[in-house]
Amino acid sequence: MSVADTVVLPPVTVAGYELNFFCDLAGEGAARDVVATLQAWCRLHRLESAEVAKLGVADEDGWYDLARQWMLEARRDLTSWNACTRAIAAAREPIDRMGAAGGQLRYFLATYGWIQFTPAR
């Protein structure tokens, strides 16, 4: 199996906004970026309506800004292979529901993730 350069994640609908995410599988450090993107994507999927109201995000750009903030936080927290492994395990169920895109992500993380992953500095 070969790996595409990009995997498009299924859209997330939050507060009536459909948000689109993708994982870039090329480049140095891609494994950590993929895991961080998956963490933010999963976090948005799990939001309850009460949490959405508390966050006070007013528009689509605000949701993308929040997702980017969560991605950056997740990336900073990936300081060891164990942290990366736990994050991948937490995203396993949503990845399994993604069909072919999930297969691409599983293959990429299993084949290249451990080679590319280096602790954050």
Buried (B, 14 or more C-beta within 10 A) or exposed (E): EEBBEEBEBBEBEBBEBEBEBEBEBEEEEBBBBBBBBBBBBBBBBEBEEEEBEEEEBEEBEBBBEBBEEBBEEBBEBBEEEEBBBBBBEBBEEBBEEBEEBBBBBBBBBEEBBEEBBEEEE
